[in-house]
Every structure is written in structure tokens, then in C-alpha cells.
């Protein structure tokens, strides 16, 4: 089984194991996933999940029979029902909103359904059942006869929901959220699995509909058929026939309860929490920067909690013990209030997913910091080369003198050539006599082309020491001033730049390996996702592609830095 963002050192995750960012993003991914292992064996998880995904896949296939461009809406409606949530369908008349609701009721075995077209004249009796005259007359008890009405239905479809009066709306609040209905002096638990509401308009402002609107977790816009091929199929179809759903595919109460129970055990990685935090911050910034005429985006704490529950259900039905970044795309359908906010929300969610992958999983910030350090080290290294060591004497304006070498006269080396020497590698030089001062012998850099006539025995290998030079691996001191100050700390040990360079190379390689793992698993998970539209699947592909482009940019930048460093050393 492919677990989300799993590495060799990862564990499975459990439902309430949080670990809010304690682990470094690039070292540990799912150490919190131990709880789930204690609840279920891996074999049990695989068997249950595979069977449930196959079941839901076949069910959706049957529900979508004869449906044109409403497959995604039906899938979202089924997901909301499995999560025990309600969905609101917004769209003009005649776009098959009621068809979606009628198809959904077919998904549940022996499920009672209730359907009603609201108007401003609708009464509670029409929705919740008439008042029992006998109870009122004989027992002086106000009680409704709910059989066949909303309180006894598992699937409810309310068309033109916003036209309902305050009495109906107030009762719906507790029905949708708490799954209870107060019938006279008794509180009755309703068997409601899904409530689908529809309208061709959003709730009017200032009429107290905000609380009811907030109860609908998913808001889905349903439009007309766009593709000509699907349109031609629709208009040429002779009649609408409800598909016959095999009884074995219908969801019974036992399976429904199992799905809800198992979904609660789905793990939440700390990167998902960080992603949600980022979405919250972006929405707050949007609300702060908007003008007075632009409505704010409001998400209650209750809605955030329900969103996480929806993501868990999605992950479970897609055979995953943990929420994936792909699941988080579903949040776009849960966070908007106005249609104009939908592209804003989609952008915020997509950017947050990209940030979650780059920053929290791949450690982009850490790599960026290391690159900045590398650039600073390169600058400081260059500046150190430009300055001669004040402790070493400069002879005849341009040279340092090598002491103790067995040669007649003075052995000199250009100060710039000495500064260019490295401690971990050799450079080739040859000795040339100074024609102006015959007592001086000068070490000059050997060029394979210009100096090809020089005998091999007259070529020497040099590398830098501590105010000294290694000539053919034998160390000789340089002439220094009396009582000169000790060497700067930067010149001790290995070169800081080269150490940092290798560290960044290793970090980038680690990032590339981790990206490959995440990309392959997220791509495979998204490809067979039950509840994402084709456009949403394309967005995940694009986000992963952008991440690959970022890594490639880092790789090119590192190549440029390494090449510049090599050229700089060669020039000195």
C-alpha cells in the first residue's frame, strides 16, 4: 500500500496524533502514524480499504449511468453523505440539480427519502408532518406525525431552500447539525444521512439565513452542459430512466457506520495542519485587505472541524490511512460564500498545497538558507583572496619568499599565485631565474601549452600550508614579519565554502530523492481519486510540475555557483 509521503523511516499515522511541526520536515514524515498500527493490522487495513474503494467505485459508476457532466457533483454528494454532511447545489433552473438528489437516494439500501419544493408559503406541517389531532385532543400533547416526512427520512432533498420560513429554518438547524428533531416535548434522533439543498440563488443578506447556510459544508455550482458531445447525447436521449443499482452495491446501515467509524481513524500529518493554518492566514489577509463593498470570507470553527472530517472520509474511501495533499483540493468546495470568492479560494488552496510540498516536506526554506550561506561564503572567500596575509612579508613588491628550500639564491612566488593555492589539491609550477636579479629564482604557474618544452624534472607541485608552501609534498615556511599576529580563524582547517558547497549538493540530492517519492505516490493517488474532477487532477499535476521546476532552478543555480568558484580559483 502507498502511504502518503512515506519514507523508509516513516510509520503509519493515527487519528489524533498531532505532533504540530515538532519533527524536521526533511527527516521524519509519519512518525505520528503509530496509533493506527495499534488499532488495525496492516492486512486488515488493506483488506478493508481495497474492498471499500472497489465498492464505492462501482457504486459511482452505476449512479452516473445516463448522466451528462454531473459525475463530479454526484461524487461530491456521495462523499458528503458518507461523511454525514450536507451539500448545497447552486445553479440556474433545469441543470439537473434534482436529478443528483434522486440518484443519491439510490445509493443507500432501504433508505427513506423525502423531497420537497419550498416556497414562501410552505409550512412546518408540509416538511415535518402534521400535528396529531388525537394526541392534542386526548392527551393535550403537541406532537407531529412524522412518518413519511423529513424527520424519518435518510435522504432529504429541499429545493429552493432559501424560500422557507423562519419556523422551518430554525428546525433545520438542529436537524442538519445535531441530527435531532424536537417533536413536541420529545427530542427525536433522525436517521438523516444526507441533506441536499438546491437553489438558483444564494441566501439573501440580512434575513438571518447565515446560520443555515453555514450548515451546508459543501457548496457546489451546477451549470449547463458545456461539451457538445455530451449535449448532443442529452438532447437525443428519449427518456430519463433511473438506473437499477444492484443491492450488493447499495450502502446499508452497517457499512455506513463502518465508514464513519474507520474514517475517524485516518491520520493527519503535521503538514496538513500547516496547510490549513496557511489557508486560514491567507483568508484573514484577504479579509483585512478587501474594500468595504467586498463581502468577507467567513469560516466558522465548526466548519473547519467538519472540513477535516470530510478529508478523512475522502482519504479512507481512497484507500489511504492518512490525508493526502490531493484530498485538500476538496476544501475549495467548502470555503466560499459568494460565487465571486470561488477563484480566490481555489488559488489560496492551490498555493497552500504547493507551499506544503515545497516548504514542509521538501525543506525548501532550509535549502534556500544554505544557498544564501553559500553565496556569502563565496563573497567572503573572494574578499580574503584579494587581501594578502599581513603577517607574510612581501619581497620586491610582488613576491613572497620561500625559506629553507635547497637552492642557490632566493626562491620567490608571486603573492597572487600563493593566494590562489589550495590546501587540498596541487598546482604545477616551474622555476625561472629573474633576469633583472639573478639571485632570485621565481616559481611560475605551469601551462601545458605555453611551457610544453620544460622538462618534467623541472616541474614542481605546490599546495598551500599555514604561512607555508608544500613543494613536492615537502613543507617550507614563508618569510614572515617578526611578532606577526596569528592566522585568522577562517584560514584554519578546510575551506568553509567548499564544506558548505558539498552540504548544499547533498541537501539538493536529498530533496530530489524525496520529491521523486512524493511525486510518484501523489500522482498515483490522484489518478484514481474518487472525488476529484479532471480539472482538479490536472492542478495536482501542475503543482508537482512547478515543484520539479523549482528543484531544477536550484540545481542550475548551484551549477553556476560551483562553476564560478572553479573559474575564480583557476584565475588566481
C-alpha positions as CSV (number, residue, x, y, z in Angstrom):
1,X,0.0,0.0,0.0
2,X,1.2,3.5,-0.8
3,X,1.1,5.7,2.3
4,X,1.2,9.4,1.9
5,X,4.7,10.9,2.0
6,X,6.1,7.7,3.4
7,X,9.9,7.1,3.5
8,X,11.9,4.2,4.8
9,X,11.8,5.7,8.3
10,X,8.1,6.5,8.4
11,X,5.3,5.0,10.4
12,X,1.5,4.8,9.9
13,X,-0.5,7.6,11.5
14,X,-3.4,7.6,13.8
15,X,-6.4,9.8,14.2
16,X,-5.5,12.1,17.0
17,X,-1.7,12.0,16.9
18,X,-0.8,15.6,16.0
19,X,2.9,16.5,16.5
20,X,2.4,20.0,15.3
21,X,5.7,20.6,13.5
22,X,8.0,19.1,16.1
23,X,9.8,16.9,13.6
24,X,12.2,18.5,11.0
25,X,10.4,18.5,7.6
26,X,13.2,16.7,5.8
27,X,13.9,14.0,8.3
28,X,10.7,12.4,9.6
29,X,7.4,12.3,7.8
30,X,4.9,10.0,9.5
31,X,6.3,9.2,12.9
32,X,2.8,10.1,14.3
33,X,1.2,7.2,12.5
34,X,1.8,4.6,15.2
35,X,-1.7,4.9,16.6
36,X,-3.3,3.4,13.6
37,X,-1.0,0.4,13.7
38,X,-2.2,-0.3,17.2
39,X,-5.8,-0.3,16.1
40,X,-5.6,-2.3,12.9
41,X,-3.0,-4.7,11.4
42,X,-1.7,-3.8,8.0
43,X,-3.5,-6.7,6.5
44,X,-6.8,-5.6,8.0
45,X,-6.3,-2.1,6.6
46,X,-5.5,-3.3,3.2
47,X,-8.5,-5.7,3.0
48,X,-11.0,-3.2,4.3
49,X,-9.8,-0.3,2.2
50,X,-9.5,-2.1,-1.0
51,X,-12.9,-3.6,-0.7
52,X,-14.5,-0.3,0.2
53,X,-12.8,1.6,-2.7
54,X,-13.9,-1.0,-5.2
55,X,-17.4,-0.9,-3.7
56,X,-17.6,2.9,-4.0
57,X,-16.1,2.9,-7.5
58,X,-18.7,0.5,-8.8
59,X,-21.5,2.4,-7.0
60,X,-20.5,5.7,-8.6
61,X,-20.3,4.0,-11.9
62,X,-23.9,2.8,-11.6
63,X,-25.1,6.2,-10.2
64,X,-23.6,8.0,-13.2
65,X,-25.3,5.9,-15.8
66,X,-27.1,8.2,-18.2
67,X,-25.7,11.3,-16.5
68,X,-24.1,14.1,-18.5
69,X,-21.3,16.2,-16.9
70,X,-22.7,15.8,-13.4
71,X,-20.4,12.9,-12.4
72,X,-18.3,15.2,-10.2
73,X,-21.4,16.6,-8.5
74,X,-22.7,13.1,-7.8
75,X,-19.4,12.1,-6.4
76,X,-19.2,15.1,-4.1
77,X,-22.8,14.4,-2.9
78,X,-21.9,10.8,-2.1
79,X,-18.8,11.9,-0.3
80,X,-20.8,14.4,1.8
81,X,-23.4,11.7,2.6
82,X,-20.6,9.3,3.7
83,X,-19.2,12.0,5.9
84,X,-22.6,12.7,7.4
85,X,-22.6,16.2,6.0
86,X,-25.0,18.3,3.8
87,X,-24.4,19.8,0.4
88,X,-25.8,22.9,-1.3
89,X,-26.3,22.9,-5.1
90,X,-26.3,26.4,-6.7
91,X,-27.4,26.7,-10.3
92,X,-30.0,28.0,-12.8
93,X,-33.2,26.1,-13.3
94,X,-33.1,23.0,-15.5
95,X,-29.5,21.9,-14.9
96,X,-30.3,18.5,-13.2
97,X,-29.9,19.5,-9.5
98,X,-32.9,17.4,-8.5
99,X,-31.5,14.5,-10.6
100,X,-28.4,14.5,-8.4
101,X,-30.5,14.2,-5.3
102,X,-32.6,11.4,-6.7
103,X,-29.6,9.5,-7.8
104,X,-28.0,9.8,-4.4
105,X,-31.0,8.2,-2.7
106,X,-30.4,5.1,-4.8
107,X,-27.0,4.7,-3.3
108,X,-28.5,3.6,0.1
109,X,-30.3,0.4,0.8
110,X,-33.8,0.6,2.1
111,X,-33.4,4.4,2.6
112,X,-36.5,6.5,3.1
113,X,-36.3,9.7,1.0
114,X,-38.1,13.0,1.4
115,X,-38.3,15.6,-1.3
116,X,-40.0,19.0,-1.3
117,X,-40.1,22.2,-3.3
118,X,-40.0,25.1,-0.9
119,X,-42.0,28.3,-1.3
120,X,-42.6,31.3,1.0
121,X,-46.0,29.7,1.8
122,X,-44.5,26.4,2.9
123,X,-45.5,25.4,6.4
124,X,-43.8,23.2,9.0
125,X,-46.6,20.7,8.6
126,X,-45.5,20.1,5.0
127,X,-42.0,19.4,6.0
128,X,-42.1,17.8,9.4
129,X,-45.5,16.3,9.4
130,X,-49.0,17.4,10.5
131,X,-49.9,17.8,14.2
132,X,-51.6,14.8,15.7
133,X,-55.1,15.8,16.4
134,X,-55.7,12.7,18.6
135,X,-52.7,13.4,20.7
136,X,-53.7,17.0,21.0
137,X,-57.3,16.2,21.9
138,X,-56.9,13.1,24.1
139,X,-53.6,13.8,25.8
140,X,-53.3,17.5,25.4
141,X,-49.9,16.9,23.8
142,X,-48.5,18.8,20.8
143,X,-46.8,16.2,18.6
144,X,-46.4,15.7,14.9
145,X,-47.0,12.7,12.8
146,X,-43.5,12.4,11.3
147,X,-43.9,9.2,9.4
148,X,-43.2,9.8,5.7
149,X,-41.8,13.3,6.4
150,X,-38.3,14.7,6.9
151,X,-37.7,13.5,10.5
152,X,-37.9,9.9,9.4
153,X,-36.0,10.2,6.1
154,X,-32.4,9.2,5.4
155,X,-32.0,11.2,2.3
156,X,-33.6,14.6,2.0
157,X,-33.8,17.0,-0.9
158,X,-35.1,20.5,-0.4
159,X,-35.4,22.6,-3.5
160,X,-35.4,26.4,-3.3
161,X,-34.3,26.1,0.3
162,X,-34.0,29.9,1.0
163,X,-37.7,30.4,0.5
164,X,-38.5,28.5,3.6
165,X,-40.0,30.5,6.5
166,X,-38.2,31.1,9.9
167,X,-40.0,28.2,11.6
168,X,-38.8,25.7,9.1
169,X,-35.3,27.2,9.1
170,X,-34.9,27.0,12.9
171,X,-35.9,23.4,13.0
172,X,-33.5,22.5,10.1
173,X,-30.6,24.0,12.1
174,X,-30.6,21.2,14.7
175,X,-31.7,18.5,12.2
176,X,-28.7,19.2,9.9
177,X,-26.0,19.7,12.6
178,X,-27.0,17.6,15.5
179,X,-29.2,15.1,13.7
180,X,-32.0,15.6,16.2
181,X,-35.6,16.9,15.9
182,X,-37.7,18.3,18.7
183,X,-41.2,16.8,18.3
184,X,-43.3,18.5,21.0
185,X,-41.9,17.6,24.3
186,X,-39.7,14.8,22.9
187,X,-36.3,15.0,21.3
188,X,-36.0,12.5,18.4
189,X,-32.8,11.4,16.7
190,X,-33.3,11.5,13.0
191,X,-31.8,8.9,10.6
192,X,-30.6,11.6,8.3
193,X,-27.5,10.6,6.2
194,X,-27.5,13.4,3.7
195,X,-29.5,16.6,3.1
196,X,-29.2,18.1,-0.3
197,X,-30.4,21.6,-0.8
198,X,-30.7,23.5,-4.1
199,X,-31.4,26.9,-5.3
200,X,-30.8,29.2,-8.2
201,X,-29.7,31.9,-5.8
202,X,-27.6,32.4,-2.7
203,X,-29.3,33.3,0.6
204,X,-30.3,36.9,0.9
205,X,-28.3,39.2,3.2
206,X,-29.8,40.4,6.4
207,X,-32.6,37.8,6.6
208,X,-31.0,35.6,9.2
209,X,-30.1,32.8,6.8
210,X,-26.3,32.8,7.6
211,X,-26.6,30.1,10.3
212,X,-28.5,27.7,8.0
213,X,-26.1,28.4,5.1
214,X,-23.2,27.6,7.3
215,X,-24.6,24.1,7.9
216,X,-24.0,23.1,4.3
217,X,-20.4,22.1,4.3
218,X,-20.1,21.6,0.5
219,X,-21.2,24.3,-1.9
220,X,-21.2,23.2,-5.5
221,X,-22.1,25.2,-8.5
222,X,-24.0,23.2,-11.1
223,X,-24.1,24.7,-14.6
224,X,-25.3,23.7,-18.0
225,X,-23.7,21.1,-20.2
226,X,-20.6,22.6,-21.9
227,X,-19.3,19.9,-24.2
228,X,-21.1,19.5,-27.4
229,X,-20.8,15.7,-27.5
230,X,-22.4,15.4,-24.1
231,X,-25.0,18.0,-25.0
232,X,-25.9,16.0,-28.2
233,X,-26.3,12.8,-26.2
234,X,-28.5,14.6,-23.7
235,X,-30.9,16.0,-26.2
236,X,-31.1,12.9,-28.2
237,X,-31.9,10.6,-25.3
238,X,-35.5,9.6,-25.4
239,X,-36.4,9.4,-21.8
240,X,-34.9,9.5,-18.4
241,X,-34.7,6.1,-16.7
242,X,-33.4,5.7,-13.2
243,X,-30.6,3.1,-13.1
244,X,-31.1,-0.1,-11.2
245,X,-28.5,-0.2,-8.5
246,X,-27.6,-3.8,-7.6
247,X,-28.4,-4.5,-3.9
248,X,-24.9,-5.6,-3.2
249,X,-23.6,-2.1,-4.2
250,X,-26.1,-0.2,-2.1
251,X,-24.8,1.1,1.2
252,X,-26.6,-0.4,4.1
253,X,-26.5,0.9,7.7
254,X,-23.8,-1.4,8.8
255,X,-21.4,-0.3,6.0
256,X,-22.3,3.3,6.5
257,X,-21.5,3.1,10.2
258,X,-18.2,1.3,9.4
259,X,-17.2,4.0,7.0
260,X,-17.8,6.8,9.5
261,X,-16.0,4.9,12.3
262,X,-13.0,4.0,10.2
263,X,-12.7,7.4,8.8
264,X,-12.2,8.9,12.2
265,X,-9.0,6.8,12.5
266,X,-7.4,8.3,9.4
267,X,-4.2,10.1,10.3
268,X,-3.4,13.8,9.9
269,X,0.2,14.6,9.2
270,X,1.6,17.8,10.6
271,X,2.0,19.2,7.1
272,X,-1.8,19.1,6.7
273,X,-2.2,21.1,9.8
274,X,0.4,23.6,8.5
275,X,-1.5,23.7,5.2
276,X,-4.8,24.5,6.9
277,X,-3.0,27.2,9.1
278,X,-1.7,28.8,5.9
279,X,-5.2,28.8,4.3
280,X,-6.6,30.5,7.4
281,X,-3.9,33.1,7.4
282,X,-4.4,33.9,3.7
283,X,-8.2,34.2,4.2
284,X,-7.5,36.6,7.1
285,X,-5.2,38.7,5.0
286,X,-7.8,38.8,2.2
287,X,-10.5,39.9,4.7
288,X,-8.2,42.6,6.0
289,X,-7.2,44.0,2.6
290,X,-10.7,43.9,1.0
291,X,-12.7,47.1,0.4
292,X,-15.9,47.9,2.2
293,X,-18.1,46.7,-0.7
294,X,-16.5,43.3,-0.9
295,X,-18.0,40.6,1.4
296,X,-15.6,38.8,3.7
297,X,-14.9,35.1,3.6
298,X,-16.1,33.6,6.9
299,X,-15.4,30.1,8.0
300,X,-16.6,29.1,11.5
301,X,-14.7,26.8,13.8
302,X,-17.4,24.2,13.3
303,X,-16.9,24.3,9.5
304,X,-13.1,23.8,9.9
305,X,-13.8,20.7,12.1
306,X,-16.2,19.3,9.5
307,X,-13.8,20.0,6.7
308,X,-11.2,17.8,8.3
309,X,-13.8,15.1,8.8
310,X,-14.6,15.3,5.1
311,X,-10.9,15.0,4.2
312,X,-10.6,12.0,6.4
313,X,-13.6,10.3,4.8
314,X,-12.1,11.0,1.3
315,X,-8.8,9.5,2.3
316,X,-10.4,6.4,3.8
317,X,-12.6,5.8,0.7
318,X,-9.5,6.2,-1.4
319,X,-7.6,3.5,0.5
320,X,-5.3,5.8,2.4
321,X,-4.6,5.7,6.2
322,X,-3.6,9.4,6.0
323,X,-4.9,12.6,4.3
324,X,-3.0,13.4,1.1
325,X,-2.4,16.9,-0.4
326,X,-4.7,15.8,-3.2
327,X,-7.6,15.4,-0.7
328,X,-7.1,19.0,0.3
329,X,-8.2,20.2,-3.1
330,X,-11.7,19.3,-1.9
331,X,-11.5,22.2,0.5
332,X,-12.2,24.6,-2.4
333,X,-15.8,23.5,-2.3
334,X,-16.2,24.2,1.4
335,X,-14.7,27.7,1.9
336,X,-16.6,30.1,-0.3
337,X,-19.7,32.1,0.4
338,X,-20.1,34.1,-2.8
339,X,-19.5,32.8,-6.3
340,X,-17.0,35.6,-6.8
341,X,-14.9,34.1,-4.0
342,X,-14.6,30.7,-5.6
343,X,-11.5,31.6,-7.8
344,X,-9.9,33.3,-4.8
345,X,-10.4,30.3,-2.6
346,X,-9.2,27.9,-5.3
347,X,-6.0,29.9,-5.7
348,X,-5.4,30.1,-1.9
349,X,-5.8,26.3,-1.6
350,X,-3.6,25.5,-4.5
351,X,-0.8,27.9,-3.3
352,X,-1.1,26.4,0.1
353,X,-0.7,22.8,-1.2
354,X,2.4,23.9,-3.2
355,X,3.8,25.6,-0.1
356,X,3.1,22.5,1.9
357,X,5.1,20.3,-0.6
358,X,7.9,22.7,-1.0
359,X,8.4,24.1,2.4
360,X,7.3,21.5,4.9
361,X,8.0,18.2,3.1
362,X,11.0,19.1,0.8
363,X,12.6,21.7,3.1
364,X,12.8,24.5,0.5
365,X,13.5,27.1,3.2
366,X,16.4,25.1,4.6
367,X,17.9,24.7,1.1
368,X,17.3,28.5,0.5
369,X,19.1,29.3,3.7
370,X,22.0,27.1,2.8
371,X,22.3,28.6,-0.6
372,X,22.4,32.1,0.9
373,X,25.1,31.0,3.3
374,X,27.0,29.5,0.3
375,X,26.8,32.8,-1.6
376,X,28.0,34.7,1.4
377,X,30.9,32.3,1.9
378,X,31.8,32.7,-1.7
379,X,31.9,36.5,-1.4
380,X,34.0,36.3,1.8
381,X,36.4,33.8,0.2
382,X,36.8,36.1,-2.7
383,X,37.5,39.1,-0.5
384,X,40.1,37.1,1.5
385,X,41.9,36.3,-1.7
386,X,42.1,39.9,-2.6
387,X,43.8,40.7,0.7
388,X,47.3,39.5,1.4
389,X,48.1,37.9,4.7
390,X,49.6,40.9,6.7
391,X,51.9,38.5,8.5
392,X,53.8,37.4,5.4
393,X,56.5,39.7,4.1
394,X,56.2,41.0,0.5
395,X,59.5,41.0,-1.3
396,X,60.3,43.2,-4.2
397,X,56.7,44.5,-4.4
398,X,55.1,41.3,-5.8
399,X,56.6,38.2,-4.2
400,X,56.6,36.0,-1.1
401,X,60.0,34.3,-0.2
402,X,60.1,30.6,0.5
403,X,62.6,29.8,3.3
404,X,64.8,26.7,3.6
405,X,64.5,25.4,0.1
406,X,67.8,23.9,-1.1
407,X,68.5,26.2,-4.0
408,X,71.2,28.8,-4.6
409,X,69.7,32.3,-4.0
410,X,66.2,33.3,-3.1
411,X,63.1,31.2,-4.1
412,X,60.1,33.5,-4.7
413,X,56.5,33.0,-5.6
414,X,54.0,35.7,-6.8
415,X,51.8,36.7,-3.9
416,X,48.7,36.3,-6.1
417,X,49.8,32.8,-7.0
418,X,50.2,31.9,-3.4
419,X,46.8,33.2,-2.5
420,X,45.3,31.0,-5.3
421,X,46.9,27.8,-3.9
422,X,44.6,25.3,-2.2
423,X,45.2,23.2,0.8
424,X,43.5,20.0,-0.6
425,X,44.9,19.9,-4.2
426,X,48.2,20.6,-6.0
427,X,49.1,23.1,-8.8
428,X,52.0,22.7,-11.1
429,X,54.9,25.3,-11.2
430,X,58.3,25.7,-12.8
431,X,61.3,27.7,-11.7
432,X,62.6,30.6,-13.8
433,X,65.5,32.8,-13.0
434,X,64.9,36.6,-12.5
435,X,66.8,38.2,-15.4
436,X,67.0,41.5,-13.5
437,X,68.1,40.0,-10.2
438,X,69.9,36.7,-10.9
439,X,70.0,35.9,-7.2
440,X,66.2,35.4,-7.3
441,X,64.5,32.2,-8.6
442,X,60.8,32.6,-9.3
443,X,58.1,29.9,-9.2
444,X,55.7,30.5,-12.1
445,X,52.4,28.7,-12.9
446,X,52.9,25.9,-15.4
447,X,50.9,26.0,-18.6
448,X,50.6,22.8,-20.6
449,X,50.6,24.6,-23.9
450,X,53.0,27.6,-23.4
451,X,55.5,25.6,-21.3
452,X,55.5,22.2,-23.1
453,X,59.2,22.4,-23.7
454,X,60.1,22.4,-19.9
455,X,61.5,19.1,-18.8
456,X,59.4,17.0,-16.4
457,X,62.1,17.1,-13.7
458,X,61.9,20.9,-13.6
459,X,58.1,20.9,-12.9
460,X,57.0,21.1,-9.2
461,X,53.7,20.6,-7.5
462,X,52.6,23.1,-4.9
463,X,49.9,23.4,-2.4
464,X,49.1,25.9,0.4
465,X,50.1,25.4,4.0
466,X,49.8,27.6,7.1
467,X,52.0,30.5,6.0
468,X,54.0,27.9,4.2
469,X,54.2,26.1,0.9
470,X,54.3,22.4,0.2
471,X,56.8,21.8,-2.7
472,X,56.6,18.2,-3.9
473,X,54.8,17.4,-0.6
474,X,57.6,18.9,1.5
475,X,56.6,21.9,3.6
476,X,58.7,25.1,3.5
477,X,57.8,28.3,5.6
478,X,57.3,31.7,4.0
479,X,59.3,34.7,5.2
480,X,57.1,36.5,7.8
481,X,57.4,39.7,9.9
482,X,58.7,39.4,13.4
483,X,55.9,39.0,16.1
484,X,53.2,38.8,13.4
485,X,49.7,38.1,14.5
486,X,48.2,34.6,14.4
487,X,46.4,33.4,11.3
488,X,42.7,34.4,11.0
489,X,40.3,31.6,12.1
490,X,38.9,31.4,8.6
491,X,42.2,30.1,7.2
492,X,42.4,27.1,9.7
493,X,41.2,23.7,8.6
494,X,39.2,23.1,5.5
495,X,37.8,25.8,3.3
496,X,34.3,26.9,4.7
497,X,33.0,27.5,1.2
498,X,33.8,24.0,-0.1
499,X,32.3,22.4,3.0
500,X,29.1,24.4,2.6
501,X,29.0,23.6,-1.2
502,X,29.1,19.9,-0.6
503,X,26.4,20.3,2.1
504,X,24.1,22.1,-0.3
505,X,24.8,19.5,-3.0
506,X,23.9,16.7,-0.6
507,X,20.8,18.6,0.5
508,X,19.6,19.2,-3.0
509,X,20.2,15.5,-3.8
510,X,18.1,14.5,-0.8
511,X,15.4,16.9,-1.9
512,X,15.4,15.4,-5.4
513,X,15.0,11.9,-4.0
514,X,12.2,12.9,-1.7
515,X,10.4,14.8,-4.4
516,X,10.5,11.7,-6.7
517,X,9.0,9.6,-3.9
518,X,6.3,12.2,-3.1
519,X,5.5,12.9,-6.8
520,X,5.1,9.3,-7.8
521,X,2.8,8.5,-4.9
522,X,0.7,11.7,-5.1
523,X,0.4,11.2,-8.9
524,X,-0.8,7.6,-8.5
525,X,-3.2,8.5,-5.7
526,X,-4.7,11.4,-7.6
527,X,-5.1,9.4,-10.8
528,X,-7.6,7.0,-9.2
529,X,-9.1,9.5,-6.8
530,X,-12.9,9.0,-6.5
531,X,-14.0,12.6,-5.7
532,X,-11.7,14.9,-7.7
533,X,-12.7,16.3,-11.0
534,X,-10.5,16.0,-14.1
535,X,-9.5,19.7,-13.7
536,X,-8.5,19.2,-10.1
537,X,-6.4,16.2,-11.0
538,X,-4.7,18.4,-13.6
539,X,-4.0,21.0,-10.9
540,X,-2.1,18.5,-8.8
541,X,-0.1,17.5,-11.8
542,X,0.7,21.2,-12.4
543,X,1.7,21.8,-8.8
544,X,4.1,18.9,-8.8
545,X,5.5,20.1,-12.1
546,X,6.1,23.6,-10.6
547,X,7.9,21.9,-7.7
548,X,10.1,20.0,-10.2
549,X,10.8,23.3,-11.9
550,X,11.9,24.9,-8.6
551,X,14.3,22.0,-7.9
552,X,15.7,22.3,-11.5
553,X,16.3,26.1,-10.8
554,X,18.1,25.3,-7.6
555,X,20.2,22.7,-9.5
556,X,21.1,25.2,-12.2
557,X,21.9,27.9,-9.6
558,X,24.2,25.5,-7.8
559,X,25.9,24.6,-11.1
560,X,26.6,28.3,-11.8
561,X,28.0,28.9,-8.3
562,X,30.2,25.8,-8.5
563,X,31.4,26.8,-12.0
564,X,32.1,30.4,-10.9
565,X,34.1,29.1,-7.9
566,X,36.1,26.8,-10.1
567,X,36.8,29.6,-12.6
568,X,37.8,32.0,-9.8
569,X,40.3,29.5,-8.4
570,X,41.7,28.9,-11.9
571,X,42.2,32.6,-12.4
572,X,44.2,33.1,-9.3
